[in-house]
Each structure stands twice: as structure tokens, then as C-alpha cells.
Amino acid sequence: MNWNTYAMGTAVGGSSRPLVGAGGLLGSSTTDLDAVTLAFATGTCGSENWGGVAAQAFADANIPALEVAGVDYIVSTGGAAGAFHCSSAAGMTTFIERYASDHLIGIDFDIESGQSAADIRDLVASAVGVQQAYPDLRFSFTLATLAASDGSYGGLNATGDTTVRAILASGLRNYTVNLMVMDYGAAGSGVCVVRGGLCDMGASAIQATKNLQHTYAIPANRIELTPMIGMNDVRDEIFTLADVQTVAAYAKTSGLAGIHFWSLDRDVPCSPPTPWVSITCNSVTSGTASLSYTNGFLDALG
């Protein structure tokens, strides 16, 4: 983000540039990417903020530009470092209308911390309360997961379980469960698919999907996946370009609802190479270039 104008930008191409508009990354010859997720709005619906930036200022700086550029976008809330609360249809309507345009395709609730079971039920209920007014808007719920391969079908934690059960009990129609297929922990069959003593990130993403389907009977067309490209926070977990092919092929054959990744800003090699995870590069020591993951997914998914 440009902290002077609040416009979204990125340095993934090698230098800082706007996301859209004059000189923007999207719409350039660099990539055919035509949809993005804006993350994260935190606080309470109607008075939310974006990393301390007032919601209306953020919306004014970005939504018209995305619309003019013809880029579809999802507005994501919460995240690892924040929480989002909404307890009424009126509040959710105010929230959605702030970012509404013909190119708003979804609202995402990234639920990781700071929300009680009651908060989660209220959030789901607020989405149900507006679904008739926004029949084409998809509500996604982004949740941490394991990918147990030991026959236990271990996946969601208690927060994720609460969320999915709230969704299934709610009558929400246009929803997806978006699994964060990353950061499983010390390699072992209780948390991932193990190959050569390490978590196989592509196979583990597939296993996490199967575990969710087994436990909650959620069909593939309501499941999305979000890997963390390159080095994960668990440093021996590396999501490679080969994993891109594995996950994309599975998504196509099984009919998954979608694939995202964390994050566009990280889709560039670190210079100089770094042995730790970075928020601005992928920490893979060789074999990648700027936008390798973005364009790899686009090519593989067709």
C-alpha cells in the first residue's frame, strides 16, 4: 500500500508500482491475473479499518480503480493478526456497500483468532441476513488446517470446527470453505503427508481437502485452497512450482471452487537470498522468477 495515497501497490515486479491504473501490474504484459483478494479489514462491520487506514479512505483509493481496470476482487477480513466482527444484517450491508461494484465477487472471513463461538455464529448469521440482497456474492471462510495422513482425518482446529458447523447449520447458500494449506508443523503423518522426512506440500493440500470432505461431507465445489508460496513460516515446508502443478491438476479434476495463494507480494525471489520467511519475497533460493507462482497457477488452471 502507498501510505500517502492508500492505493494498493506491489514491488513484485522489481520496483514499486500501483496494482492497477497507470503503470499498474494488473493489465500489463507481465501477467494475465484478473482477480485479487484485498486483505485485511479488521474491527467491526461499518467501522472497520485497513491496517489503521479508515475504511472509506481505503475504499475511495482502490475500488474505483479496480472497477475501471476490470479487475475482480474479494474483500477479506480478519487474518492472523486481527479479527472482524459483525452481528447484524444491517452492519453487513453497510460493510458490503462500501466496497460494492460490478467487480466485487466475494467477501472472505479469515478466522484465526479473537473471535468467540458466539462471534462466529453472529458473523455467519449476518451473511445469511444479506444473501437475498446479494445472491451472486460468495462468502468464503478461510481456516487453518492440518492434513493428517494417518487415517485420523485430522484437519480443522476447534475454531475451524466451530465455523464449519455454524455454516452448515445456518442456511447460508453461496459459501466456500477456504483451507490454508500451510504451516503444518513438525513433519509427521498426524499433520501432513510425509515424503523424505518432510511435509509434501502438494500432496498435503490434497489430503487436507479429503479430510474436510470426510469429516463434514462438504462437496468439492464448496472448497477452496490457499497455499503459502515458497517458504512457509515452518521453514522446512516449501511450496514449490511442482506443487503448483500438483494442486492445480487436482483442483481441475476434482472440481474445487478455487485456488488462492499467500501472497502476490511474495511472488518474487529474495535478493539477496534469505534463509528465513519474508513477507516481500518467497525465500526460495533458486528456480523462481518474478510472478513464477502467479503465472504457473494461471497456466496450469487454464
C-alpha positions as CSV (number, residue, x, y, z in Angstrom):
1,M,0.0,0.0,0.0
2,N,1.1,3.5,-0.7
3,W,0.8,5.0,2.7
4,N,0.4,8.5,1.3
5,T,-2.5,7.7,-1.1
6,Y,-3.7,4.4,0.4
7,A,-3.7,2.9,-3.0
8,M,-2.7,-0.8,-3.2
9,G,0.6,-1.4,-4.8
10,T,3.3,-4.0,-5.1
11,A,7.1,-4.4,-5.7
12,V,6.7,-7.9,-7.1
13,G,7.9,-6.8,-10.5
14,G,11.2,-5.5,-9.2
15,S,10.1,-1.9,-8.4
16,S,7.2,-0.4,-6.5
17,R,4.2,0.2,-8.7
18,P,0.4,0.5,-8.4
19,L,-1.7,-2.6,-8.5
20,V,-4.0,-1.1,-11.2
21,G,-4.1,2.1,-13.2
22,A,-1.3,3.9,-14.9
23,G,1.9,1.8,-14.7
24,G,0.0,-0.9,-12.7
25,L,0.9,-4.5,-12.5
26,L,-2.5,-5.8,-13.5
27,G,-3.3,-5.1,-17.1
28,S,0.4,-5.1,-18.0
29,S,2.1,-7.6,-20.2
30,T,3.7,-9.2,-17.1
31,T,0.7,-11.3,-16.1
32,D,-2.9,-12.1,-17.1
33,L,-4.0,-12.1,-13.5
34,D,-7.5,-10.6,-13.4
35,A,-8.7,-11.2,-9.8
36,V,-7.2,-10.3,-6.4
37,T,-8.1,-10.5,-2.8
38,L,-7.8,-7.4,-0.7
39,A,-6.6,-8.2,2.9
40,F,-7.4,-7.4,5.6
41,A,-10.3,-5.4,7.0
42,T,-10.5,-5.7,10.8
43,G,-12.7,-4.3,13.5
44,T,-16.5,-4.1,13.4
45,C,-18.5,-4.0,10.2
46,G,-19.3,-0.5,9.3
47,S,-16.4,1.0,11.3
48,E,-13.7,-1.4,10.0
49,N,-10.2,-0.3,9.1
50,W,-7.3,-1.5,7.0
51,G,-4.1,-1.6,8.9
52,G,-5.2,1.6,10.7
53,V,-6.4,3.3,7.5
54,A,-10.0,4.4,7.7
55,A,-12.3,2.1,5.6
56,Q,-13.8,4.9,3.4
57,A,-10.3,6.3,2.6
58,F,-9.2,2.8,1.6
59,A,-12.3,2.2,-0.5
60,D,-12.1,5.5,-2.2
61,A,-8.4,4.9,-3.1
62,N,-8.9,1.4,-4.5
63,I,-12.4,0.4,-5.5
64,P,-13.0,2.8,-8.4
65,A,-9.6,2.0,-9.9
66,L,-10.2,-1.8,-9.7
67,E,-13.6,-1.2,-11.4
68,V,-12.1,0.9,-14.2
69,A,-9.4,-1.7,-14.7
70,G,-12.0,-4.5,-14.9
71,V,-10.3,-6.5,-12.1
72,D,-12.5,-8.7,-10.0
73,Y,-11.8,-8.6,-6.3
74,I,-12.6,-10.2,-3.0
75,V,-12.7,-8.2,0.2
76,S,-11.1,-10.2,3.0
77,T,-11.5,-9.7,6.7
78,G,-9.7,-10.8,9.9
79,G,-6.4,-12.5,9.4
80,A,-3.7,-13.9,11.7
81,A,-3.2,-10.5,13.4
82,G,-6.7,-9.2,13.6
83,A,-10.4,-10.1,14.0
84,F,-13.6,-8.9,12.3
85,H,-16.9,-8.8,14.0
86,C,-20.4,-8.4,12.6
87,S,-23.6,-9.2,14.4
88,S,-26.4,-7.8,12.2
89,A,-27.5,-7.8,8.6
90,A,-27.6,-4.1,8.7
91,G,-24.0,-3.9,9.7
92,M,-23.0,-6.4,7.0
93,T,-24.9,-4.4,4.4
94,T,-23.1,-1.2,5.4
95,F,-19.8,-3.1,5.1
96,I,-20.5,-4.6,1.7
97,E,-21.9,-1.4,0.2
98,R,-18.7,0.4,1.0
99,Y,-16.8,-1.8,-1.5
100,A,-19.6,-2.7,-3.9
101,S,-19.2,-2.6,-7.6
102,D,-19.8,-5.0,-10.5
103,H,-16.4,-6.5,-9.9
104,L,-16.9,-7.4,-6.2
105,I,-17.2,-11.1,-6.4
106,G,-16.8,-12.2,-2.8
107,I,-16.5,-11.5,0.9
108,D,-13.9,-13.5,2.8
109,F,-13.8,-14.1,6.6
110,D,-10.3,-15.2,7.6
111,I,-11.0,-16.6,11.1
112,E,-7.8,-17.3,13.0
113,S,-8.1,-15.6,16.4
114,G,-10.0,-13.1,18.5
115,Q,-13.5,-14.5,17.9
116,S,-15.6,-16.5,20.3
117,A,-18.1,-19.2,19.2
118,A,-20.8,-16.6,19.6
119,D,-18.9,-14.1,17.4
120,I,-18.6,-16.7,14.7
121,R,-22.2,-17.6,14.8
122,D,-23.1,-13.9,14.6
123,L,-20.8,-13.4,11.6
124,V,-22.4,-16.3,9.8
125,A,-25.9,-15.1,10.6
126,S,-25.0,-11.6,9.3
127,A,-24.0,-13.2,6.0
128,V,-27.3,-15.2,5.9
129,G,-29.1,-12.0,6.5
130,V,-27.9,-10.3,3.4
131,Q,-27.7,-13.2,1.0
132,Q,-31.0,-12.5,-0.6
133,A,-29.9,-8.9,-1.4
134,Y,-26.6,-10.2,-2.8
135,P,-27.4,-13.5,-4.5
136,D,-24.2,-13.6,-6.6
137,L,-21.8,-12.7,-3.8
138,R,-19.8,-15.6,-2.5
139,F,-19.0,-15.8,1.2
140,S,-15.8,-17.7,1.9
141,F,-14.4,-18.8,5.3
142,T,-10.6,-19.1,5.4
143,L,-9.5,-21.5,8.1
144,A,-6.3,-23.1,9.3
145,T,-5.9,-26.8,8.7
146,L,-3.8,-29.8,9.2
147,A,-3.5,-32.6,6.6
148,A,-3.3,-35.8,8.7
149,S,-2.4,-38.8,6.6
150,D,-2.5,-41.4,9.4
151,G,-6.2,-42.3,8.9
152,S,-7.4,-39.9,11.6
153,Y,-8.6,-37.3,9.1
154,G,-7.2,-34.6,11.3
155,G,-7.7,-31.1,9.8
156,L,-9.5,-28.1,11.3
157,N,-8.8,-26.9,14.8
158,A,-11.6,-26.0,17.3
159,T,-12.1,-22.6,15.7
160,G,-12.4,-24.1,12.3
161,D,-14.8,-26.8,13.5
162,T,-17.0,-24.2,15.2
163,T,-17.1,-22.2,12.0
164,V,-18.0,-25.0,9.7
165,R,-20.7,-26.3,12.0
166,A,-22.1,-22.8,12.2
167,I,-22.2,-22.5,8.4
168,L,-23.8,-25.9,7.9
169,A,-26.5,-25.1,10.5
170,S,-27.2,-21.6,9.1
171,G,-28.9,-21.9,5.7
172,L,-26.1,-19.9,4.0
173,R,-26.3,-20.9,0.4
174,N,-23.4,-19.3,-1.6
175,Y,-20.4,-20.2,0.6
176,T,-17.0,-21.9,0.4
177,V,-14.5,-23.2,3.0
178,N,-11.1,-21.9,2.1
179,L,-8.3,-24.1,3.6
180,M,-5.0,-22.6,4.5
181,V,-2.8,-25.4,3.3
182,M,0.4,-24.3,5.0
183,D,2.3,-24.3,8.3
184,Y,1.5,-27.9,9.4
185,G,4.3,-28.1,12.0
186,A,6.9,-30.8,12.6
187,A,6.6,-33.3,9.8
188,G,4.6,-36.4,10.7
189,S,1.6,-38.4,9.5
190,G,-0.5,-36.8,12.1
191,V,-0.2,-33.4,10.5
192,C,0.7,-33.9,6.8
193,V,1.7,-36.3,4.0
194,V,5.4,-37.1,4.6
195,R,7.9,-37.6,1.8
196,G,11.6,-37.9,2.6
197,G,11.1,-36.7,6.2
198,L,9.3,-33.5,5.1
199,C,5.7,-32.5,4.5
200,D,4.9,-32.9,0.8
201,M,3.1,-29.6,0.3
202,G,1.2,-30.6,-2.8
203,A,0.1,-33.9,-1.5
204,S,-0.8,-32.4,1.9
205,A,-3.1,-29.8,0.3
206,I,-5.0,-32.6,-1.4
207,Q,-5.1,-34.6,1.8
208,A,-6.5,-31.6,3.7
209,T,-9.3,-31.4,1.2
210,K,-10.1,-35.1,1.5
211,N,-10.1,-34.8,5.3
212,L,-12.6,-31.9,5.2
213,Q,-14.9,-33.8,2.9
214,H,-14.7,-36.9,5.1
215,T,-15.5,-35.1,8.3
216,Y,-18.1,-32.6,7.2
217,A,-19.4,-34.0,3.9
218,I,-18.6,-30.7,2.2
219,P,-18.6,-31.2,-1.6
220,A,-15.5,-30.2,-3.7
221,N,-17.3,-27.3,-5.3
222,R,-17.5,-25.6,-1.9
223,I,-13.8,-26.0,-1.1
224,E,-11.0,-23.6,-2.0
225,L,-7.3,-23.9,-1.2
226,T,-4.8,-21.2,-0.2
227,P,-1.1,-22.4,-0.1
228,M,1.7,-20.2,1.1
229,I,4.1,-20.0,-1.8
230,G,7.8,-20.6,-1.3
231,M,9.0,-20.9,2.3
232,N,6.3,-21.2,4.9
233,D,6.5,-19.9,8.5
234,V,7.6,-23.5,9.2
235,R,10.8,-23.1,7.3
236,D,11.3,-26.7,6.1
237,E,7.9,-26.5,4.4
238,I,8.5,-25.2,0.9
239,F,5.6,-24.9,-1.6
240,T,7.4,-25.3,-4.9
241,L,6.5,-24.7,-8.6
242,A,6.0,-28.5,-8.9
243,D,3.4,-28.3,-6.1
244,V,1.6,-25.6,-8.2
245,Q,1.1,-28.2,-10.9
246,T,0.0,-30.9,-8.4
247,V,-2.6,-28.7,-6.7
248,A,-3.9,-27.1,-9.9
249,A,-4.3,-30.5,-11.5
250,Y,-6.2,-31.8,-8.5
251,A,-8.4,-28.7,-8.4
252,K,-9.4,-29.1,-12.0
253,T,-10.1,-32.9,-11.9
254,S,-12.0,-32.7,-8.6
255,G,-13.9,-29.5,-9.3
256,L,-12.7,-27.4,-6.4
257,A,-14.2,-23.9,-6.1
258,G,-10.9,-22.1,-6.4
259,I,-7.3,-21.6,-5.6
260,H,-5.7,-18.6,-4.0
261,F,-2.2,-18.1,-2.6
262,W,-0.4,-16.1,0.1
263,S,0.7,-13.8,-1.4
264,L,1.2,-11.7,-4.5
265,D,3.8,-9.6,-2.8
266,R,5.8,-12.7,-2.1
267,D,5.9,-14.0,-5.7
268,V,9.5,-12.9,-6.3
269,P,12.8,-14.3,-5.3
270,C,14.6,-12.7,-2.4
271,S,17.6,-10.5,-3.2
272,P,19.9,-11.3,-1.6
273,P,18.6,-14.8,-0.8
274,T,17.3,-15.2,2.7
275,P,17.2,-18.3,4.9
276,W,14.0,-17.1,6.7
277,V,10.5,-16.4,5.6
278,S,9.8,-12.9,4.2
279,I,6.6,-11.0,3.6
280,T,8.0,-9.4,0.4
281,C,9.7,-12.4,-1.3
282,N,9.4,-16.2,-1.5
283,S,12.7,-17.2,0.3
284,V,13.2,-20.0,-2.3
285,T,17.0,-20.0,-3.1
286,S,16.7,-20.9,-6.8
287,G,14.4,-21.8,-9.7
288,T,11.9,-19.0,-9.4
289,A,11.5,-15.6,-11.0
290,S,9.1,-12.7,-10.5
291,L,5.5,-13.9,-10.8
292,S,6.5,-17.6,-11.3
293,Y,3.8,-18.8,-9.0
294,T,1.1,-16.5,-10.3
295,N,1.7,-17.4,-13.9
296,G,2.3,-21.0,-13.0
297,F,-1.2,-21.3,-11.5
298,L,-2.8,-19.3,-14.3
299,D,-1.2,-21.6,-17.0
300,A,-2.0,-24.8,-15.1
301,L,-5.6,-23.9,-14.4
302,G,-6.1,-22.7,-18.0
